[in-house]
Amino acid sequence: MAETTEIPFRCDVETREEDGVKVTTVECHGRLIHQTSEQLKTVVKPIIPQGGKILIDLTDVSFMDSMGLGTLVGLKVSAINEGYVTLTLVNVGPRIHELLKITNLTQLFSS
């Protein structure tokens, strides 16, 4: 079975100060799936102990499977446990929003 040619998954990271708070935006591009979710974890995990706000921008995520969802949940739990950092999903498309709704995770990511 031939693999489809897709844009490889990647994350672009931008950090700035807003009202004295460090804000890090992680823009995700491509498919957040089993084969690519470790890339997101590798980028975000070291940012969590730095504190501030972490925004995971899903504008350009075309698809997410259960492993991608599990990675987001794990990162959110790590941020909650750290205590002085917030992790928020932004620009969630309708398909991913529906996935969060079906799995009862909308509330977790809205806090």
C-alpha positions in Angstrom: 0.0 0.0 0.0 1.5 3.3 -1.0 1.7 6.2 1.5 0.0 9.4 0.6 2.3 12.4 0.2 1.4 14.9 2.9 3.1 17.9 4.3 5.3 16.7 7.1 4.2 17.6 10.6 6.1 20.4 12.2 5.8 23.0 15.0 6.8 26.6 14.8 7.5 28.2 18.2 7.2 31.9 18.9 7.7 33.5 22.4 6.8 37.0 23.4 5.9 39.1 26.5 2.3 40.2 27.1 1.7 42.4 30.1 4.8 41.0 31.8 3.8 37.3 31.1 5.7 35.0 28.9 3.5 33.7 26.1 4.7 30.9 23.9 2.7 30.0 20.8 3.3 26.6 19.2 1.9 26.5 15.7 1.3 23.0 14.5 1.2 22.1 10.8 0.1 18.8 9.3 -1.3 15.6 10.8 -1.1 15.1 14.6 -1.0 11.3 14.6 0.7 8.4 16.1 3.8 8.9 14.0 4.1 12.6 14.7 2.8 13.2 18.2 6.2 12.7 19.7 7.5 15.8 17.8 4.9 17.9 19.6 5.7 16.5 22.9 9.5 17.1 22.3 8.8 20.7 21.5 6.3 21.5 24.3 7.5 19.5 27.3 10.6 21.6 27.9 8.6 24.8 27.7 6.2 23.9 30.5 8.6 24.4 33.4 9.4 27.9 32.1 5.9 29.1 33.2 3.7 31.6 31.6 1.1 30.8 28.9 1.5 28.1 26.2 -0.9 28.4 23.2 -1.1 25.4 20.9 -2.4 26.7 17.6 -4.2 24.0 15.6 -5.1 26.2 12.6 -3.1 24.1 10.2 -3.7 20.6 11.7 -5.5 18.7 9.0 -6.2 15.5 11.1 -5.7 14.2 14.6 -5.9 10.6 15.8 -6.2 9.2 19.3 -2.5 9.3 19.9 -2.4 13.0 18.9 -5.3 13.6 21.3 -3.6 11.6 24.0 -0.4 13.7 23.6 -2.5 17.0 24.0 -4.1 15.5 27.1 -0.7 14.5 28.5 0.7 18.0 27.9 -2.3 19.6 29.5 -2.0 17.4 32.6 1.7 18.2 32.8 0.9 21.9 32.7 -1.7 21.6 35.4 0.7 19.7 37.6 3.4 22.3 37.1 0.9 24.9 38.5 2.3 28.2 37.2 1.7 27.6 33.5 -1.4 27.5 31.4 -1.8 25.5 28.3 -4.6 26.4 25.9 -5.6 25.1 22.5 -6.4 27.9 20.0 -7.9 27.9 16.5 -9.4 24.5 16.9 -11.1 23.5 13.7 -14.6 21.9 13.6 -13.4 18.3 13.2 -11.0 18.5 16.2 -13.6 20.4 18.2 -16.0 17.6 17.5 -13.4 15.0 18.6 -12.9 16.9 21.9 -16.7 17.0 22.4 -17.2 13.3 21.7 -14.4 12.3 24.1 -15.7 14.7 26.8 -12.4 16.7 26.8 -13.9 20.1 25.8 -14.0 21.1 29.5 -10.4 20.1 30.1 -9.1 22.3 27.4 -11.4 25.2 28.1 -9.8 25.8 31.5 
